[in-house]
Amino acid sequence: MGFEGTRRSEEPDIDVAIIGAGLSGIGMAAHMQMLCPDRSYALFERRPQLGGTWDLFRYPGVRSDSDMHTLGFIFEPWKHEKSIADGPAILEYLNRIVDERRIRQHIRFETKVVSANWESAHAWWVITTEAADGQRSRTTARFLYLGSGYYDYDTPYDPAIPGREDFAGTIIHPQFWPEDVDYTGKRVVVIGSGATAVTIVPAMAQKAAHVTMLQRTPTWYAIRPARDAIANTLRKFLPEKLAYRITRFKNVFMQDMVFKRARNEPQKVKDFLTKKLQEALGPKYDPATFTPPYNPWEQRLCLVPDGDLFKAMQAGKADIVTDHIERIDAAGIQLKSGKRLDCDVIVTATGLALAMAGKIALGMDGQPVRMNERWYYKGCMYSNLPNLAQVFGYLNASWTLRADIDADFVCRLLNHMKTVGADSATPVLTDESALEADTPLDLSSGYIQRGLAIQPKNAKEMPWRLNQDYLFDRKYLKENPLDDGIMRFAKAAGAVPAKSGEVVERAE
């Protein structure tokens, strides 16, 4: 039903405030231009450049750990020969999209969102921002779209390792890589065994005297070519968009198949991954170093494009040590086994710290909103929280797959709100006791487990769920009605009756 015969006494500054100009934010802006061209929007980006993660991370070898045919957007083909792309190539892709689609003029750089408060009377968000010079400003927006990522940009996870203040060399966290560091000919220890460590080790090994990856527990590795031969062949014979669509479908299907096979038949996947490692390392393969105490996809698989880590090991430029740290001293790292790793540079690739909603102080009518008290709704909105959506990408597939379907869903929701004359859309949950809880992030990785306490609640069944199945989610969000009996559409409490025959036009 519509809300006819009323008009707003005032309108917000913009229709949609998009927080973050990384993959999620740029994707939403592009979707709005395609699906909601009559709506105004702005992207609020705290950094001086766009790109989010891909601008922040500057460590050696920084690259995607997903293929760019699924980490790229559904609407914009990935044109590079390499499917596993480095950071600069991803930034080039994003900058091209922003310029070709004239999104850049909507980005407010060096503008940090400090707080956002929902005002029920006006049915809008009051957003407080802080510029680089500390000046604060206020913007009102009908809808808040959080594309601010999932981790803390300011503070990574950096465990308190005893003795680090005694080290005579250089200690670096990958999240804040210094531009002037020179490790040529030096001995390097990289602490950690996740995707960042696996990327840094072979990249640093090209210049360093030697690089050791120090791990507490082994990791499951997936070796694949950096170039997608099928994608590159299809591009030669088919129109670009069709070739991209076919490759994207192929890779989505493969991601889904591998994940489900790992969950249903873990031993077969273990055997397959182990065989590939043995082939890559030959006599250097050591079961103790490469056999994790968990099944594949209980933590995210570490991608090793072209087996570069293992080539560095074969060449004697890198090795992996499995041990625990006793302490750091002036010359290196003392291990609990009694062994030592003397070094000149220590890289603490110890992981990320999760953050919700970009650490923005959210409120409703002046009362704080605690996200861990809300339930996910269709993987992108939250119980009893109006006009707000957030992108939290897939853990078992590419981040952008979720960003694409979330942006499409929110654009259709905005259009439906316009059709029925509503100012707000709220997923209403009246009785949460009827829901059966499930973990929102079903991986045992350290950064996931450390961040569970701040996560919203997750139910076993849709719609109150953040799901980890892209193929299901894409179909569900398309086919499940927007007006599903849960979403409540309403007019602002401050709306005033329109005079008979009056037509109110909105100034853009």
FENJO-V594543 format. One record per pair of residues at least 6 apart in sequence whose ideal C-beta (glycine too) atoms are under 7 Angstrom apart, sorted by the first residue. I is the first residue (numbers start at 1). GAP is how many residues later the second one is. Records with the same first field share a line. If there is no record, write none. Layout:
BEGIN
I = GAP  GAP
END
This chain:
BEGIN
1 = 419
2 = 418  419
3 = 417  418  419  488
4 = 417
5 = 492  493
6 = 485  489  490  491  492
7 = 488  489  491  497
8 = 484  487
9 = 485  487
11 = 495
12 = 112  128  129  130
13 = 126  127  128
14 = 26  27  28  125  127
15 = 24  25  26  126  127  128
16 = 16  23  25  125  126  127  129
17 = 25  27  108  110  122  124  127  128
18 = 7  10  11  23  24  25  127  129
19 = 6  25  94  126  127  128  129  339
20 = 25  32  127  128  129  338
21 = 22  24  29  31  86
22 = 29  30  31  125  127
23 = 29  376  377  380
24 = 123  367  379
25 = 18  122
26 = 24  68  71  72  77
27 = 46  373  376  377  380
28 = 117  119  379
29 = 12  14  74  77
30 = 43  45  67  71  73
31 = 376  377  380
32 = 7  9  379
33 = 68
35 = 376  380
36 = 375  378  379
39 = 375
40 = 468
41 = 65
42 = 64  66
43 = 63  64  65
44 = 64  67  69  85
45 = 62  63  64  66
46 = 64  65  66
47 = 8
48 = 61  62
49 = 6
50 = 44  45  48  57
51 = 40  43
52 = 97
53 = 96
54 = 33  36  37
55 = 36
56 = 97  119
57 = 30  117  118
58 = 119
59 = 115  118  141
60 = 140  143  144
61 = 138  139  141  142
62 = 24  25  137
63 = 21  22  23  24  136
64 = 7  20  21  26
65 = 130  238
66 = 332
67 = 16  17  161  184
68 = 10  15  17
69 = 9  14  159  162  175  178  179  182
70 = 178  181  182  185  327  328  330  331
71 = 327  328  329
72 = 6  21  328
73 = 327  331
74 = 330
76 = 21
77 = 163  164  167
78 = 15  166
80 = 9
81 = 146  151
82 = 144  145
83 = 143  144  145  148
84 = 142  219  221
98 = 6
110 = 21  22
111 = 18  20
112 = 17  18
113 = 14  16  245  247
114 = 14  15  16  247
115 = 13  245  246  248
116 = 9  11  28  244  246
117 = 8  9  246  249
118 = 7  245  246  247  268
119 = 7  246
120 = 245  373
121 = 371  372  373
122 = 370  372
123 = 300  301  369
124 = 16  17  18
125 = 15  16  19  262
126 = 12  14
127 = 12  14
128 = 8  10
129 = 7  8  10
130 = 6
142 = 245  281
143 = 244  271
144 = 243  244
145 = 244  265
146 = 211  212  243  244  245
147 = 244
148 = 209  210
150 = 204  242
151 = 201  202  203  204
152 = 201  203  207
155 = 198
156 = 17  19  196  197
157 = 193  194  195  196  290  293
158 = 15  190  192
159 = 191
161 = 164  167
162 = 165  166
163 = 164  165  166
164 = 7  164
166 = 162  163  164
167 = 161  163  179
168 = 162  163
169 = 174  175  176  177
170 = 11  175
171 = 175  177
172 = 6  9  173  175
173 = 175
174 = 22  26  173  175
183 = 21  24  25  162
184 = 23
185 = 24
186 = 22  23  158  159
187 = 22  23  155  156  157
188 = 16  20  23  155  157  159
189 = 23  25  144  152  154  157
190 = 7  10  11  21  23  24  157  159
191 = 23  155  156  157  158  159
192 = 157  158  159
193 = 20  22  25  26
194 = 25  108  155  157
195 = 107
196 = 153
197 = 16  152
198 = 104  106  111
200 = 147  149
201 = 10  12  108  111  117
202 = 106  107  110  116
204 = 7
205 = 6  107  112  113
210 = 107
211 = 106  107
212 = 107  109  129
213 = 105  107
214 = 107  109  119  127
215 = 105  107
216 = 108
217 = 75  76
218 = 71  72  73  74  104
219 = 73  83
220 = 53  72  76  81  82
221 = 52  56  81  83
222 = 51  79  80  81  82
223 = 53  57  81  84
224 = 79  81
225 = 80  81
226 = 79  80
228 = 19
230 = 17  20
231 = 12  16
234 = 9  12  13
235 = 8
252 = 218  219
255 = 142
256 = 214  215
259 = 38  137
261 = 7  8
262 = 7  33  34  35
263 = 34
266 = 29  30
269 = 27
270 = 25  26
273 = 23
277 = 8  13
278 = 7
280 = 27  30
281 = 29  32  33
284 = 29  30
288 = 34
289 = 31  33
294 = 150
297 = 99
298 = 145  146
299 = 144  145  146
300 = 95  143  145
304 = 6
309 = 9
312 = 6
313 = 6
321 = 20
323 = 12  13  14  16
324 = 11  12
325 = 8  10
326 = 8  9  10
327 = 7
331 = 11
332 = 8  9  10  11
333 = 7  8  10
334 = 6
335 = 6
351 = 95  96
352 = 95
354 = 93  96  97  100
356 = 15  98
357 = 14  33
362 = 7
363 = 6
369 = 16
371 = 83  85
372 = 81  82  83  84
374 = 8  9  11  82  83
375 = 7  8  54  57  60  81  82  84  89
376 = 6  64  80  82  88  89  90
377 = 6  50  86  87
378 = 31  84  85  99
379 = 23  86  87  88  94
380 = 9  10  11  26  29
381 = 7  8  46
382 = 6  45  74
383 = 44  46  81
384 = 42  44  45
386 = 38  39  40
387 = 37  38
389 = 17  21
391 = 11  12  15
392 = 10  74
393 = 6  7  9  10
394 = 7  8  74  76
395 = 46  48  73
396 = 72
397 = 73
401 = 69
405 = 68  69  72
409 = 68
412 = 70
413 = 12  69
416 = 66
417 = 8  72
420 = 69
421 = 70
422 = 67  68  69
423 = 67  68  69
424 = 66
425 = 62  64
426 = 62
427 = 59  60
428 = 58  60
429 = 35
435 = 24  29
436 = 23  24
437 = 20  21  22
438 = 20  21  22
439 = 19
440 = 15  16  18  26
441 = 7  11  14
442 = 26
458 = 7  8
459 = 6
462 = 14
463 = 23
467 = 6
498 = 6
END
